[in-house]
Amino acid sequence: MISQEVQAFVNMEIGGQWLRANDHVCDISRCLLHPRKVHCKEFDPSGDKILDVWLVLEEVSATGNGLKIVFDEVAGVFGLACPGLDEHLAFLGWYGTFWDAFDAM
């Protein structure tokens, strides 16, 4: 996939629900990003696994802090990540749809 395809998929998931809010009162129109590839570190008992995913939403885009919604183009699922201890984001888990991940923030 390319960035425009990911953006089209995210927009399809959002549908017309641009005013929908979550517990963090995240404004989708302000927090939605132009999708870009990022690396997340998934903590696993057998060793850290690096995930290559698309970053599509950032709760606090001005500082990079806060929760982030990521997308796995192969599985077609959305998950959550947060700032990590190194250059990788810390992967928090898969949630399914965009709205499942958004509501879990």
C-alpha positions as YAML, in Angstrom:
chain: A
units: angstrom
residues:
- id: 1
  name: MET
  ca: [0.00, 0.00, 0.00]
- id: 2
  name: ILE
  ca: [0.98, 3.61, -0.43]
- id: 3
  name: SER
  ca: [0.10, 6.47, 1.87]
- id: 4
  name: GLN
  ca: [-2.88, 7.61, -0.23]
- id: 5
  name: GLU
  ca: [-4.39, 4.11, -0.13]
- id: 6
  name: VAL
  ca: [-4.01, 3.97, 3.65]
- id: 7
  name: GLN
  ca: [-5.62, 7.41, 3.95]
- id: 8
  name: ALA
  ca: [-8.53, 6.29, 1.77]
- id: 9
  name: PHE
  ca: [-9.00, 3.20, 3.95]
- id: 10
  name: VAL
  ca: [-8.94, 5.32, 7.15]
- id: 11
  name: ASN
  ca: [-11.45, 7.77, 5.64]
- id: 12
  name: MET
  ca: [-13.71, 4.85, 4.71]
- id: 13
  name: GLU
  ca: [-13.51, 3.57, 8.30]
- id: 14
  name: ILE
  ca: [-14.35, 7.02, 9.68]
- id: 15
  name: GLY
  ca: [-17.30, 7.37, 7.33]
- id: 16
  name: GLY
  ca: [-19.13, 10.57, 8.19]
- id: 17
  name: GLN
  ca: [-18.37, 10.41, 11.91]
- id: 18
  name: TRP
  ca: [-15.86, 13.30, 12.05]
- id: 19
  name: LEU
  ca: [-17.39, 14.71, 15.25]
- id: 20
  name: ARG
  ca: [-17.26, 11.45, 17.22]
- id: 21
  name: ALA
  ca: [-15.29, 11.76, 20.47]
- id: 22
  name: ASN
  ca: [-13.63, 9.36, 22.89]
- id: 23
  name: ASP
  ca: [-12.70, 9.56, 26.58]
- id: 24
  name: HIS
  ca: [-9.61, 11.62, 25.67]
- id: 25
  name: VAL
  ca: [-11.77, 14.08, 23.71]
- id: 26
  name: CYS
  ca: [-9.54, 13.53, 20.69]
- id: 27
  name: ASP
  ca: [-10.56, 15.72, 17.72]
- id: 28
  name: ILE
  ca: [-10.21, 13.41, 14.71]
- id: 29
  name: SER
  ca: [-9.88, 16.21, 12.16]
- id: 30
  name: ARG
  ca: [-7.01, 17.73, 14.18]
- id: 31
  name: CYS
  ca: [-5.27, 14.49, 15.19]
- id: 32
  name: LEU
  ca: [-5.50, 12.54, 11.93]
- id: 33
  name: LEU
  ca: [-2.15, 12.42, 10.13]
- id: 34
  name: HIS
  ca: [-1.00, 11.92, 6.58]
- id: 35
  name: PRO
  ca: [-0.11, 8.22, 7.03]
- id: 36
  name: ARG
  ca: [3.57, 7.41, 7.31]
- id: 37
  name: LYS
  ca: [5.50, 4.22, 8.01]
- id: 38
  name: VAL
  ca: [6.85, 3.81, 11.54]
- id: 39
  name: HIS
  ca: [8.39, 1.04, 13.60]
- id: 40
  name: CYS
  ca: [6.80, -0.18, 16.81]
- id: 41
  name: LYS
  ca: [8.44, -2.40, 19.37]
- id: 42
  name: GLU
  ca: [6.16, -5.21, 20.50]
- id: 43
  name: PHE
  ca: [7.26, -6.52, 23.87]
- id: 44
  name: ASP
  ca: [7.33, -10.29, 23.87]
- id: 45
  name: PRO
  ca: [8.72, -12.78, 26.43]
- id: 46
  name: SER
  ca: [10.92, -14.29, 23.70]
- id: 47
  name: GLY
  ca: [12.39, -10.92, 22.71]
- id: 48
  name: ASP
  ca: [11.26, -7.63, 21.29]
- id: 49
  name: LYS
  ca: [9.62, -7.81, 17.87]
- id: 50
  name: ILE
  ca: [9.71, -4.80, 15.53]
- id: 51
  name: LEU
  ca: [6.47, -4.09, 13.68]
- id: 52
  name: ASP
  ca: [6.42, -2.08, 10.44]
- id: 53
  name: VAL
  ca: [3.09, -0.19, 10.54]
- id: 54
  name: TRP
  ca: [1.41, 2.99, 9.37]
- id: 55
  name: LEU
  ca: [0.95, 5.84, 11.85]
- id: 56
  name: VAL
  ca: [-2.48, 7.35, 11.09]
- id: 57
  name: LEU
  ca: [-3.50, 9.33, 14.19]
- id: 58
  name: GLU
  ca: [-1.55, 11.03, 16.93]
- id: 59
  name: GLU
  ca: [-3.34, 12.28, 20.03]
- id: 60
  name: VAL
  ca: [-0.85, 15.12, 20.63]
- id: 61
  name: SER
  ca: [0.74, 15.72, 17.23]
- id: 62
  name: ALA
  ca: [2.49, 18.95, 18.29]
- id: 63
  name: THR
  ca: [4.74, 17.14, 20.77]
- id: 64
  name: GLY
  ca: [4.54, 13.49, 19.70]
- id: 65
  name: ASN
  ca: [3.32, 12.54, 23.16]
- id: 66
  name: GLY
  ca: [0.15, 10.65, 23.85]
- id: 67
  name: LEU
  ca: [-1.48, 7.67, 22.25]
- id: 68
  name: LYS
  ca: [-1.26, 6.86, 18.55]
- id: 69
  name: ILE
  ca: [-3.35, 4.75, 16.20]
- id: 70
  name: VAL
  ca: [-1.33, 2.51, 13.90]
- id: 71
  name: PHE
  ca: [-2.47, 0.35, 10.98]
- id: 72
  name: ASP
  ca: [-1.17, -3.02, 9.77]
- id: 73
  name: GLU
  ca: [-1.82, -3.13, 6.04]
- id: 74
  name: VAL
  ca: [-1.28, -6.90, 5.81]
- id: 75
  name: ALA
  ca: [-3.83, -7.86, 8.48]
- id: 76
  name: GLY
  ca: [-6.04, -4.81, 7.86]
- id: 77
  name: VAL
  ca: [-6.27, -4.01, 11.59]
- id: 78
  name: PHE
  ca: [-5.70, -0.96, 13.74]
- id: 79
  name: GLY
  ca: [-3.86, -0.84, 17.03]
- id: 80
  name: LEU
  ca: [-2.50, 1.52, 19.63]
- id: 81
  name: ALA
  ca: [1.04, 2.66, 20.35]
- id: 82
  name: CYS
  ca: [2.70, 5.28, 22.54]
- id: 83
  name: PRO
  ca: [6.14, 6.87, 22.75]
- id: 84
  name: GLY
  ca: [8.77, 4.27, 23.55]
- id: 85
  name: LEU
  ca: [12.04, 4.30, 25.42]
- id: 86
  name: ASP
  ca: [14.09, 4.45, 22.21]
- id: 87
  name: GLU
  ca: [13.50, 5.47, 18.59]
- id: 88
  name: HIS
  ca: [10.64, 2.96, 18.26]
- id: 89
  name: LEU
  ca: [7.07, 3.45, 19.37]
- id: 90
  name: ALA
  ca: [5.86, 1.05, 22.06]
- id: 91
  name: PHE
  ca: [3.12, -1.16, 20.64]
- id: 92
  name: LEU
  ca: [0.15, -1.60, 23.00]
- id: 93
  name: GLY
  ca: [-2.07, -4.03, 21.08]
- id: 94
  name: TRP
  ca: [-4.38, -4.66, 18.15]
- id: 95
  name: TYR
  ca: [-7.99, -3.55, 18.44]
- id: 96
  name: GLY
  ca: [-9.53, -4.32, 15.04]
- id: 97
  name: THR
  ca: [-11.30, -1.41, 13.37]
- id: 98
  name: PHE
  ca: [-10.31, 2.23, 13.48]
- id: 99
  name: TRP
  ca: [-13.21, 2.92, 15.83]
- id: 100
  name: ASP
  ca: [-12.26, 0.04, 18.13]
- id: 101
  name: ALA
  ca: [-8.77, 1.52, 18.48]
- id: 102
  name: PHE
  ca: [-10.09, 5.09, 18.81]
- id: 103
  name: ASP
  ca: [-12.54, 4.11, 21.55]
- id: 104
  name: ALA
  ca: [-9.80, 2.20, 23.41]
- id: 105
  name: MET
  ca: [-7.62, 5.32, 23.69]
...
